[in-house]
Each structure stands twice: as structure tokens, then as C-alpha cells.
């Protein structure tokens, strides 16, 4: 039986993690992609941390709130 997400946030996090797993599996067959694989694993672990927060906090944790958006939108890519 497949794991059923409790919230839309959990569903999105699970989908994102599954996509990264597929990308890592695909890259595993390509040479010289170790650095990319490490970056994807780091992102996966960040998503897993967010998922743990959501599971622990339940309805009290939302990644769609204005506070979450404000903090994430302040992140600027480095040139």
C-alpha cells in the first residue's frame, strides 16, 4: 500500500523528493556527475527536513503562509 500524504504540502514534498530520486538514479549512470549528485542529495535532505517539520507540526506548519513566502523570496541567487 502506498504512503498517503496527510496534506497538500506533504504531497508536494513527496513528489519533489521522488523526482530527485529519479534524477539521482539517472545521473548514476553518467560519468563526472558526482558534484551534481551531491548537490541533489543536499536538496533532497533539505526537503526531507521540511517534510519532518510538517509531520511533527501537522496543521500548525504551512509552507504556503506569507511568512514562509517572505523568507524564501528573500533568497537571491549568487552571480
C-alpha positions, 0 to 999 in steps of 0.5 A: 500500500502506498504512503498517503500524504496527510496534506497538500504540502506533504504531497508536494514534498513527496513528489519533489523528493521522488523526482530527485530520486529519479534524477539521482538514479539517472545521473548514476549512470553518467560519468563526472556527475558526482558534484551534481549528485551531491548537490541533489542529495543536499536538496533532497535532505533539505526537503526531507527536513521540511517534510519532518517539520510538517509531520511533527507540526501537522496543521500548525506548519504551512509552507504556503503562509506569507511568512514562509513566502517572505523568507524564501523570496528573500533568497537571491541567487549568487552571480 
